[in-house]
Amino acid sequence: MLFVALVSMVGNMVVLAQSSRQERREAWREARKERQARAKALEELQDSVSFEEAVEALQRGNWVLEADNVIFRNGLMRYVSSNTNYVAVKNGEGTVQTAFDNFVYSPNGLGGVTVQGNVSDGKVSRDKDGNIFYNFSIFGGGISATLNLTMTGGTNEASIYISPNFNGNNLTMNGYIYPYEQATIFQGTTSW
């Protein structure tokens, strides 16, 4: 009888331990889900603030697209440094700069080119999904190009397609839009 009572008690303790372990796992899973939900909400809030700042910067005409990668006309993509590969517009003047490692032709001293000109024909529009489209031109001594910028609605992530008017050396830069004052760019020697 004592033996049956001991076995029964041990059995109950094992069941309680297993159920306690399962409850802890469930509590841990719930806590993890809550942390993930809070992190996602915070990220969405930060994206929303970045988006609004970028839209305002585009409207003011003082912004920078800092590129993380560049896609050439043949489809080749290179990851690049965002502080030396960018398109910037400030007070009616536009700058396009590229800088690549191991690039032989380097008039800007950074492994690429830096060209500047006046911005004209700027037109901003928004689609029903909140995506921003900004089409404009830059004309100067070293550049004559049409640029088409697309910024994803709700974030400051953007892509800019650069189409030179006198050659087919099209280029796409992908990165993030920032107000000019917040940009972390380094400008090389202007080519022309």
mmCIF file of the C-alpha atoms, coordinates in Angstrom:
data_MODEL
# 
_entry.id   MODEL 
# 
loop_
_atom_site.group_PDB 
_atom_site.id 
_atom_site.type_symbol 
_atom_site.label_atom_id 
_atom_site.label_alt_id 
_atom_site.label_comp_id 
_atom_site.label_asym_id 
_atom_site.label_entity_id 
_atom_site.label_seq_id 
_atom_site.pdbx_PDB_ins_code 
_atom_site.Cartn_x 
_atom_site.Cartn_y 
_atom_site.Cartn_z 
_atom_site.occupancy 
_atom_site.B_iso_or_equiv 
_atom_site.pdbx_formal_charge 
_atom_site.auth_seq_id 
_atom_site.auth_comp_id 
_atom_site.auth_asym_id 
_atom_site.auth_atom_id 
_atom_site.pdbx_PDB_model_num 
ATOM 1   C CA . MET A 1 1   ? 0.000  0.000  0.000   1.00 0.00 ? 1   MET A CA 1 
ATOM 2   C CA . LEU A 1 2   ? 2.796  2.338  0.887   1.00 0.00 ? 2   LEU A CA 1 
ATOM 3   C CA . PHE A 1 3   ? 4.484  1.354  -2.340  1.00 0.00 ? 3   PHE A CA 1 
ATOM 4   C CA . VAL A 1 4   ? 1.356  2.190  -4.387  1.00 0.00 ? 4   VAL A CA 1 
ATOM 5   C CA . ALA A 1 5   ? 1.073  5.554  -2.644  1.00 0.00 ? 5   ALA A CA 1 
ATOM 6   C CA . LEU A 1 6   ? 4.745  6.354  -3.373  1.00 0.00 ? 6   LEU A CA 1 
ATOM 7   C CA . VAL A 1 7   ? 4.398  5.389  -7.037  1.00 0.00 ? 7   VAL A CA 1 
ATOM 8   C CA . SER A 1 8   ? 1.247  7.449  -7.301  1.00 0.00 ? 8   SER A CA 1 
ATOM 9   C CA . MET A 1 9   ? 2.946  10.459 -5.681  1.00 0.00 ? 9   MET A CA 1 
ATOM 10  C CA . VAL A 1 10  ? 6.010  10.186 -7.941  1.00 0.00 ? 10  VAL A CA 1 
ATOM 11  C CA . GLY A 1 11  ? 3.717  9.868  -10.947 1.00 0.00 ? 11  GLY A CA 1 
ATOM 12  C CA . ASN A 1 12  ? 1.845  13.014 -9.948  1.00 0.00 ? 12  ASN A CA 1 
ATOM 13  C CA . MET A 1 13  ? 5.121  14.896 -9.475  1.00 0.00 ? 13  MET A CA 1 
ATOM 14  C CA . VAL A 1 14  ? 6.293  13.854 -12.954 1.00 0.00 ? 14  VAL A CA 1 
ATOM 15  C CA . VAL A 1 15  ? 2.999  15.011 -14.489 1.00 0.00 ? 15  VAL A CA 1 
ATOM 16  C CA . LEU A 1 16  ? 3.221  18.318 -12.587 1.00 0.00 ? 16  LEU A CA 1 
ATOM 17  C CA . ALA A 1 17  ? 6.841  18.813 -13.666 1.00 0.00 ? 17  ALA A CA 1 
ATOM 18  C CA . GLN A 1 18  ? 5.954  18.124 -17.295 1.00 0.00 ? 18  GLN A CA 1 
ATOM 19  C CA . SER A 1 19  ? 2.983  20.441 -17.210 1.00 0.00 ? 19  SER A CA 1 
ATOM 20  C CA . SER A 1 20  ? 5.086  23.110 -15.487 1.00 0.00 ? 20  SER A CA 1 
ATOM 21  C CA . ARG A 1 21  ? 7.780  22.760 -18.170 1.00 0.00 ? 21  ARG A CA 1 
ATOM 22  C CA . GLN A 1 22  ? 5.131  23.024 -20.884 1.00 0.00 ? 22  GLN A CA 1 
ATOM 23  C CA . GLU A 1 23  ? 3.658  26.135 -19.238 1.00 0.00 ? 23  GLU A CA 1 
ATOM 24  C CA . ARG A 1 24  ? 7.113  27.735 -19.118 1.00 0.00 ? 24  ARG A CA 1 
ATOM 25  C CA . ARG A 1 25  ? 7.631  26.984 -22.821 1.00 0.00 ? 25  ARG A CA 1 
ATOM 26  C CA . GLU A 1 26  ? 4.263  28.501 -23.663 1.00 0.00 ? 26  GLU A CA 1 
ATOM 27  C CA . ALA A 1 27  ? 5.040  31.585 -21.561 1.00 0.00 ? 27  ALA A CA 1 
ATOM 28  C CA . TRP A 1 28  ? 8.426  31.909 -23.273 1.00 0.00 ? 28  TRP A CA 1 
ATOM 29  C CA . ARG A 1 29  ? 6.788  31.619 -26.738 1.00 0.00 ? 29  ARG A CA 1 
ATOM 30  C CA . GLU A 1 30  ? 4.201  34.243 -25.830 1.00 0.00 ? 30  GLU A CA 1 
ATOM 31  C CA . ALA A 1 31  ? 6.885  36.613 -24.524 1.00 0.00 ? 31  ALA A CA 1 
ATOM 32  C CA . ARG A 1 32  ? 8.895  36.116 -27.730 1.00 0.00 ? 32  ARG A CA 1 
ATOM 33  C CA . LYS A 1 33  ? 5.821  36.860 -29.878 1.00 0.00 ? 33  LYS A CA 1 
ATOM 34  C CA . GLU A 1 34  ? 5.179  40.030 -27.873 1.00 0.00 ? 34  GLU A CA 1 
ATOM 35  C CA . ARG A 1 35  ? 8.808  41.167 -28.269 1.00 0.00 ? 35  ARG A CA 1 
ATOM 36  C CA . GLN A 1 36  ? 8.643  40.533 -32.021 1.00 0.00 ? 36  GLN A CA 1 
ATOM 37  C CA . ALA A 1 37  ? 5.363  42.446 -32.304 1.00 0.00 ? 37  ALA A CA 1 
ATOM 38  C CA . ARG A 1 38  ? 6.819  45.414 -30.382 1.00 0.00 ? 38  ARG A CA 1 
ATOM 39  C CA . ALA A 1 39  ? 9.972  45.375 -32.553 1.00 0.00 ? 39  ALA A CA 1 
ATOM 40  C CA . LYS A 1 40  ? 7.868  45.281 -35.734 1.00 0.00 ? 40  LYS A CA 1 
ATOM 41  C CA . ALA A 1 41  ? 5.683  48.155 -34.522 1.00 0.00 ? 41  ALA A CA 1 
ATOM 42  C CA . LEU A 1 42  ? 8.770  50.210 -33.673 1.00 0.00 ? 42  LEU A CA 1 
ATOM 43  C CA . GLU A 1 43  ? 10.306 49.489 -37.089 1.00 0.00 ? 43  GLU A CA 1 
ATOM 44  C CA . GLU A 1 44  ? 7.072  50.523 -38.837 1.00 0.00 ? 44  GLU A CA 1 
ATOM 45  C CA . LEU A 1 45  ? 6.997  53.751 -36.830 1.00 0.00 ? 45  LEU A CA 1 
ATOM 46  C CA . GLN A 1 46  ? 10.632 54.508 -37.710 1.00 0.00 ? 46  GLN A CA 1 
ATOM 47  C CA . ASP A 1 47  ? 9.930  53.755 -41.391 1.00 0.00 ? 47  ASP A CA 1 
ATOM 48  C CA . SER A 1 48  ? 6.918  56.048 -41.316 1.00 0.00 ? 48  SER A CA 1 
ATOM 49  C CA . VAL A 1 49  ? 8.940  58.909 -39.812 1.00 0.00 ? 49  VAL A CA 1 
ATOM 50  C CA . SER A 1 50  ? 11.754 58.342 -42.341 1.00 0.00 ? 50  SER A CA 1 
ATOM 51  C CA . PHE A 1 51  ? 9.198  58.330 -45.164 1.00 0.00 ? 51  PHE A CA 1 
ATOM 52  C CA . GLU A 1 52  ? 7.653  61.631 -44.076 1.00 0.00 ? 52  GLU A CA 1 
ATOM 53  C CA . GLU A 1 53  ? 11.089 63.241 -43.689 1.00 0.00 ? 53  GLU A CA 1 
ATOM 54  C CA . ALA A 1 54  ? 12.077 62.012 -47.163 1.00 0.00 ? 54  ALA A CA 1 
ATOM 55  C CA . VAL A 1 55  ? 8.864  63.302 -48.763 1.00 0.00 ? 55  VAL A CA 1 
ATOM 56  C CA . GLU A 1 56  ? 9.367  66.697 -47.147 1.00 0.00 ? 56  GLU A CA 1 
ATOM 57  C CA . ALA A 1 57  ? 13.000 66.780 -48.309 1.00 0.00 ? 57  ALA A CA 1 
ATOM 58  C CA . LEU A 1 58  ? 11.945 65.960 -51.888 1.00 0.00 ? 58  LEU A CA 1 
ATOM 59  C CA . GLN A 1 59  ? 9.358  68.730 -51.816 1.00 0.00 ? 59  GLN A CA 1 
ATOM 60  C CA . ARG A 1 60  ? 11.891 71.241 -50.438 1.00 0.00 ? 60  ARG A CA 1 
ATOM 61  C CA . GLY A 1 61  ? 14.452 70.228 -53.070 1.00 0.00 ? 61  GLY A CA 1 
ATOM 62  C CA . ASN A 1 62  ? 17.160 69.382 -50.466 1.00 0.00 ? 62  ASN A CA 1 
ATOM 63  C CA . TRP A 1 63  ? 17.704 65.615 -50.374 1.00 0.00 ? 63  TRP A CA 1 
ATOM 64  C CA . VAL A 1 64  ? 20.213 62.820 -50.955 1.00 0.00 ? 64  VAL A CA 1 
ATOM 65  C CA . LEU A 1 65  ? 19.785 59.256 -52.164 1.00 0.00 ? 65  LEU A CA 1 
ATOM 66  C CA . GLU A 1 66  ? 22.652 57.333 -50.566 1.00 0.00 ? 66  GLU A CA 1 
ATOM 67  C CA . ALA A 1 67  ? 23.121 54.214 -52.706 1.00 0.00 ? 67  ALA A CA 1 
ATOM 68  C CA . ASP A 1 68  ? 23.843 50.754 -51.295 1.00 0.00 ? 68  ASP A CA 1 
ATOM 69  C CA . ASN A 1 69  ? 24.155 49.223 -54.750 1.00 0.00 ? 69  ASN A CA 1 
ATOM 70  C CA . VAL A 1 70  ? 24.467 50.285 -58.361 1.00 0.00 ? 70  VAL A CA 1 
ATOM 71  C CA . ILE A 1 71  ? 23.083 48.398 -61.358 1.00 0.00 ? 71  ILE A CA 1 
ATOM 72  C CA . PHE A 1 72  ? 24.705 49.005 -64.744 1.00 0.00 ? 72  PHE A CA 1 
ATOM 73  C CA . ARG A 1 73  ? 22.868 48.873 -68.073 1.00 0.00 ? 73  ARG A CA 1 
ATOM 74  C CA . ASN A 1 74  ? 24.070 45.293 -68.674 1.00 0.00 ? 74  ASN A CA 1 
ATOM 75  C CA . GLY A 1 75  ? 22.415 44.164 -65.420 1.00 0.00 ? 75  GLY A CA 1 
ATOM 76  C CA . LEU A 1 76  ? 25.655 43.839 -63.441 1.00 0.00 ? 76  LEU A CA 1 
ATOM 77  C CA . MET A 1 77  ? 25.127 44.927 -59.837 1.00 0.00 ? 77  MET A CA 1 
ATOM 78  C CA . ARG A 1 78  ? 27.824 46.138 -57.468 1.00 0.00 ? 78  ARG A CA 1 
ATOM 79  C CA . TYR A 1 79  ? 27.468 46.830 -53.771 1.00 0.00 ? 79  TYR A CA 1 
ATOM 80  C CA . VAL A 1 80  ? 28.931 50.214 -52.966 1.00 0.00 ? 80  VAL A CA 1 
ATOM 81  C CA . SER A 1 81  ? 29.644 52.568 -50.091 1.00 0.00 ? 81  SER A CA 1 
ATOM 82  C CA . SER A 1 82  ? 26.624 54.801 -49.506 1.00 0.00 ? 82  SER A CA 1 
ATOM 83  C CA . ASN A 1 83  ? 28.634 57.858 -48.465 1.00 0.00 ? 83  ASN A CA 1 
ATOM 84  C CA . THR A 1 84  ? 30.481 58.049 -51.819 1.00 0.00 ? 84  THR A CA 1 
ATOM 85  C CA . ASN A 1 85  ? 27.770 56.804 -54.215 1.00 0.00 ? 85  ASN A CA 1 
ATOM 86  C CA . TYR A 1 86  ? 24.796 59.108 -54.299 1.00 0.00 ? 86  TYR A CA 1 
ATOM 87  C CA . VAL A 1 87  ? 22.506 61.536 -56.046 1.00 0.00 ? 87  VAL A CA 1 
ATOM 88  C CA . ALA A 1 88  ? 22.036 64.826 -54.211 1.00 0.00 ? 88  ALA A CA 1 
ATOM 89  C CA . VAL A 1 89  ? 19.846 67.852 -54.848 1.00 0.00 ? 89  VAL A CA 1 
ATOM 90  C CA . LYS A 1 90  ? 20.363 71.060 -52.922 1.00 0.00 ? 90  LYS A CA 1 
ATOM 91  C CA . ASN A 1 91  ? 19.003 74.510 -53.706 1.00 0.00 ? 91  ASN A CA 1 
ATOM 92  C CA . GLY A 1 92  ? 18.431 73.788 -57.402 1.00 0.00 ? 92  GLY A CA 1 
ATOM 93  C CA . GLU A 1 93  ? 21.771 72.083 -58.008 1.00 0.00 ? 93  GLU A CA 1 
ATOM 94  C CA . GLY A 1 94  ? 22.127 68.344 -58.541 1.00 0.00 ? 94  GLY A CA 1 
ATOM 95  C CA . THR A 1 95  ? 25.144 66.096 -58.018 1.00 0.00 ? 95  THR A CA 1 
ATOM 96  C CA . VAL A 1 96  ? 25.624 62.532 -59.220 1.00 0.00 ? 96  VAL A CA 1 
ATOM 97  C CA . GLN A 1 97  ? 28.648 60.688 -57.834 1.00 0.00 ? 97  GLN A CA 1 
ATOM 98  C CA . THR A 1 98  ? 29.961 57.169 -58.267 1.00 0.00 ? 98  THR A CA 1 
ATOM 99  C CA . ALA A 1 99  ? 32.990 55.637 -56.566 1.00 0.00 ? 99  ALA A CA 1 
ATOM 100 C CA . PHE A 1 100 ? 34.093 52.037 -57.127 1.00 0.00 ? 100 PHE A CA 1 
ATOM 101 C CA . ASP A 1 101 ? 36.970 50.016 -55.741 1.00 0.00 ? 101 ASP A CA 1 
ATOM 102 C CA . ASN A 1 102 ? 39.617 49.125 -58.340 1.00 0.00 ? 102 ASN A CA 1 
ATOM 103 C CA . PHE A 1 103 ? 38.148 51.465 -60.962 1.00 0.00 ? 103 PHE A CA 1 
ATOM 104 C CA . VAL A 1 104 ? 40.898 52.644 -63.325 1.00 0.00 ? 104 VAL A CA 1 
ATOM 105 C CA . TYR A 1 105 ? 39.116 55.768 -64.596 1.00 0.00 ? 105 TYR A CA 1 
ATOM 106 C CA . SER A 1 106 ? 38.877 58.035 -61.552 1.00 0.00 ? 106 SER A CA 1 
ATOM 107 C CA . PRO A 1 107 ? 38.607 61.764 -62.216 1.00 0.00 ? 107 PRO A CA 1 
ATOM 108 C CA . ASN A 1 108 ? 37.011 62.357 -58.803 1.00 0.00 ? 108 ASN A CA 1 
ATOM 109 C CA . GLY A 1 109 ? 39.820 60.653 -56.869 1.00 0.00 ? 109 GLY A CA 1 
ATOM 110 C CA . LEU A 1 110 ? 37.405 58.095 -55.394 1.00 0.00 ? 110 LEU A CA 1 
ATOM 111 C CA . GLY A 1 111 ? 37.250 55.550 -58.210 1.00 0.00 ? 111 GLY A CA 1 
ATOM 112 C CA . GLY A 1 112 ? 34.486 57.133 -60.262 1.00 0.00 ? 112 GLY A CA 1 
ATOM 113 C CA . VAL A 1 113 ? 33.027 60.426 -61.396 1.00 0.00 ? 113 VAL A CA 1 
ATOM 114 C CA . THR A 1 114 ? 31.347 63.402 -59.756 1.00 0.00 ? 114 THR A CA 1 
ATOM 115 C CA . VAL A 1 115 ? 29.223 65.618 -61.987 1.00 0.00 ? 115 VAL A CA 1 
ATOM 116 C CA . GLN A 1 116 ? 27.061 68.604 -61.120 1.00 0.00 ? 116 GLN A CA 1 
ATOM 117 C CA . GLY A 1 117 ? 24.447 70.686 -62.852 1.00 0.00 ? 117 GLY A CA 1 
ATOM 118 C CA . ASN A 1 118 ? 21.219 72.581 -62.475 1.00 0.00 ? 118 ASN A CA 1 
ATOM 119 C CA . VAL A 1 119 ? 18.015 70.709 -61.684 1.00 0.00 ? 119 VAL A CA 1 
ATOM 120 C CA . SER A 1 120 ? 14.995 71.371 -63.879 1.00 0.00 ? 120 SER A CA 1 
ATOM 121 C CA . ASP A 1 121 ? 11.646 69.909 -64.879 1.00 0.00 ? 121 ASP A CA 1 
ATOM 122 C CA . GLY A 1 122 ? 11.039 68.414 -61.433 1.00 0.00 ? 122 GLY A CA 1 
ATOM 123 C CA . LYS A 1 123 ? 7.708  66.646 -61.079 1.00 0.00 ? 123 LYS A CA 1 
ATOM 124 C CA . VAL A 1 124 ? 6.600  64.743 -57.943 1.00 0.00 ? 124 VAL A CA 1 
ATOM 125 C CA . SER A 1 125 ? 3.615  62.398 -57.939 1.00 0.00 ? 125 SER A CA 1 
ATOM 126 C CA . ARG A 1 126 ? 2.153  59.721 -55.669 1.00 0.00 ? 126 ARG A CA 1 
ATOM 127 C CA . ASP A 1 127 ? 0.204  56.592 -56.568 1.00 0.00 ? 127 ASP A CA 1 
ATOM 128 C CA . LYS A 1 128 ? -2.708 55.012 -54.666 1.00 0.00 ? 128 LYS A CA 1 
ATOM 129 C CA . ASP A 1 129 ? -0.284 52.773 -52.699 1.00 0.00 ? 129 ASP A CA 1 
ATOM 130 C CA . GLY A 1 130 ? 1.676  55.784 -51.402 1.00 0.00 ? 130 GLY A CA 1 
ATOM 131 C CA . ASN A 1 131 ? 4.725  55.252 -53.637 1.00 0.00 ? 131 ASN A CA 1 
ATOM 132 C CA . ILE A 1 132 ? 6.459  58.501 -54.611 1.00 0.00 ? 132 ILE A CA 1 
ATOM 133 C CA . PHE A 1 133 ? 7.695  59.230 -58.138 1.00 0.00 ? 133 PHE A CA 1 
ATOM 134 C CA . TYR A 1 134 ? 10.010 62.160 -58.818 1.00 0.00 ? 134 TYR A CA 1 
ATOM 135 C CA . ASN A 1 135 ? 11.168 62.825 -62.366 1.00 0.00 ? 135 ASN A CA 1 
ATOM 136 C CA . PHE A 1 136 ? 13.653 65.597 -63.137 1.00 0.00 ? 136 PHE A CA 1 
ATOM 137 C CA . SER A 1 137 ? 16.659 66.552 -65.242 1.00 0.00 ? 137 SER A CA 1 
ATOM 138 C CA . ILE A 1 138 ? 20.170 67.705 -64.420 1.00 0.00 ? 138 ILE A CA 1 
ATOM 139 C CA . PHE A 1 139 ? 22.049 69.854 -66.944 1.00 0.00 ? 139 PHE A CA 1 
ATOM 140 C CA . GLY A 1 140 ? 25.623 71.050 -66.518 1.00 0.00 ? 140 GLY A CA 1 
ATOM 141 C CA . GLY A 1 141 ? 29.102 70.991 -68.008 1.00 0.00 ? 141 GLY A CA 1 
ATOM 142 C CA . GLY A 1 142 ? 29.583 67.278 -67.262 1.00 0.00 ? 142 GLY A CA 1 
ATOM 143 C CA . ILE A 1 143 ? 26.027 65.991 -67.190 1.00 0.00 ? 143 ILE A CA 1 
ATOM 144 C CA . SER A 1 144 ? 22.871 66.088 -69.210 1.00 0.00 ? 144 SER A CA 1 
ATOM 145 C CA . ALA A 1 145 ? 20.540 63.432 -67.910 1.00 0.00 ? 145 ALA A CA 1 
ATOM 146 C CA . THR A 1 146 ? 16.990 62.546 -67.028 1.00 0.00 ? 146 THR A CA 1 
ATOM 147 C CA . LEU A 1 147 ? 16.518 60.978 -63.598 1.00 0.00 ? 147 LEU A CA 1 
ATOM 148 C CA . ASN A 1 148 ? 13.511 58.962 -62.438 1.00 0.00 ? 148 ASN A CA 1 
ATOM 149 C CA . LEU A 1 149 ? 13.234 58.333 -58.712 1.00 0.00 ? 149 LEU A CA 1 
ATOM 150 C CA . THR A 1 150 ? 10.827 55.846 -57.130 1.00 0.00 ? 150 THR A CA 1 
ATOM 151 C CA . MET A 1 151 ? 10.413 55.743 -53.354 1.00 0.00 ? 151 MET A CA 1 
ATOM 152 C CA . THR A 1 152 ? 8.488  52.892 -51.741 1.00 0.00 ? 152 THR A CA 1 
ATOM 153 C CA . GLY A 1 153 ? 5.433  54.091 -49.832 1.00 0.00 ? 153 GLY A CA 1 
ATOM 154 C CA . GLY A 1 154 ? 5.862  54.068 -46.060 1.00 0.00 ? 154 GLY A CA 1 
ATOM 155 C CA . THR A 1 155 ? 9.685  53.894 -46.096 1.00 0.00 ? 155 THR A CA 1 
ATOM 156 C CA . ASN A 1 156 ? 12.577 56.007 -47.320 1.00 0.00 ? 156 ASN A CA 1 
ATOM 157 C CA . GLU A 1 157 ? 13.863 53.160 -49.500 1.00 0.00 ? 157 GLU A CA 1 
ATOM 158 C CA . ALA A 1 158 ? 14.255 54.346 -53.090 1.00 0.00 ? 158 ALA A CA 1 
ATOM 159 C CA . SER A 1 159 ? 15.662 53.647 -56.515 1.00 0.00 ? 159 SER A CA 1 
ATOM 160 C CA . ILE A 1 160 ? 16.829 56.202 -59.057 1.00 0.00 ? 160 ILE A CA 1 
ATOM 161 C CA . TYR A 1 161 ? 17.268 55.506 -62.766 1.00 0.00 ? 161 TYR A CA 1 
ATOM 162 C CA . ILE A 1 162 ? 19.785 57.814 -64.433 1.00 0.00 ? 162 ILE A CA 1 
ATOM 163 C CA . SER A 1 163 ? 19.512 58.126 -68.215 1.00 0.00 ? 163 SER A CA 1 
ATOM 164 C CA . PRO A 1 164 ? 22.160 60.321 -69.876 1.00 0.00 ? 164 PRO A CA 1 
ATOM 165 C CA . ASN A 1 165 ? 20.746 62.256 -72.846 1.00 0.00 ? 165 ASN A CA 1 
ATOM 166 C CA . PHE A 1 166 ? 23.767 61.744 -75.138 1.00 0.00 ? 166 PHE A CA 1 
ATOM 167 C CA . ASN A 1 167 ? 24.808 58.125 -74.517 1.00 0.00 ? 167 ASN A CA 1 
ATOM 168 C CA . GLY A 1 168 ? 23.329 54.835 -73.415 1.00 0.00 ? 168 GLY A CA 1 
ATOM 169 C CA . ASN A 1 169 ? 25.280 54.473 -70.158 1.00 0.00 ? 169 ASN A CA 1 
ATOM 170 C CA . ASN A 1 170 ? 22.160 54.135 -68.032 1.00 0.00 ? 170 ASN A CA 1 
ATOM 171 C CA . LEU A 1 171 ? 22.614 53.466 -64.355 1.00 0.00 ? 171 LEU A CA 1 
ATOM 172 C CA . THR A 1 172 ? 20.310 52.592 -61.449 1.00 0.00 ? 172 THR A CA 1 
ATOM 173 C CA . MET A 1 173 ? 21.169 53.403 -57.839 1.00 0.00 ? 173 MET A CA 1 
ATOM 174 C CA . ASN A 1 174 ? 19.267 51.747 -54.980 1.00 0.00 ? 174 ASN A CA 1 
ATOM 175 C CA . GLY A 1 175 ? 19.382 53.047 -51.440 1.00 0.00 ? 175 GLY A CA 1 
ATOM 176 C CA . TYR A 1 176 ? 17.676 55.432 -49.038 1.00 0.00 ? 176 TYR A CA 1 
ATOM 177 C CA . ILE A 1 177 ? 16.506 59.052 -49.233 1.00 0.00 ? 177 ILE A CA 1 
ATOM 178 C CA . TYR A 1 178 ? 17.560 61.458 -46.478 1.00 0.00 ? 178 TYR A CA 1 
ATOM 179 C CA . PRO A 1 179 ? 17.161 65.191 -45.986 1.00 0.00 ? 179 PRO A CA 1 
ATOM 180 C CA . TYR A 1 180 ? 20.374 66.834 -47.217 1.00 0.00 ? 180 TYR A CA 1 
ATOM 181 C CA . GLU A 1 181 ? 21.205 68.010 -43.689 1.00 0.00 ? 181 GLU A CA 1 
ATOM 182 C CA . GLN A 1 182 ? 21.164 64.395 -42.401 1.00 0.00 ? 182 GLN A CA 1 
ATOM 183 C CA . ALA A 1 183 ? 23.237 62.919 -45.227 1.00 0.00 ? 183 ALA A CA 1 
ATOM 184 C CA . THR A 1 184 ? 26.629 61.357 -44.538 1.00 0.00 ? 184 THR A CA 1 
ATOM 185 C CA . ILE A 1 185 ? 28.154 61.890 -47.982 1.00 0.00 ? 185 ILE A CA 1 
ATOM 186 C CA . PHE A 1 186 ? 31.717 62.622 -48.999 1.00 0.00 ? 186 PHE A CA 1 
ATOM 187 C CA . GLN A 1 187 ? 32.166 64.457 -52.289 1.00 0.00 ? 187 GLN A CA 1 
ATOM 188 C CA . GLY A 1 188 ? 35.122 63.866 -54.566 1.00 0.00 ? 188 GLY A CA 1 
ATOM 189 C CA . THR A 1 189 ? 36.604 66.278 -57.096 1.00 0.00 ? 189 THR A CA 1 
ATOM 190 C CA . THR A 1 190 ? 33.980 67.487 -59.558 1.00 0.00 ? 190 THR A CA 1 
ATOM 191 C CA . SER A 1 191 ? 34.819 66.131 -63.004 1.00 0.00 ? 191 SER A CA 1 
ATOM 192 C CA . TRP A 1 192 ? 33.646 69.065 -65.074 1.00 0.00 ? 192 TRP A CA 1 
# 
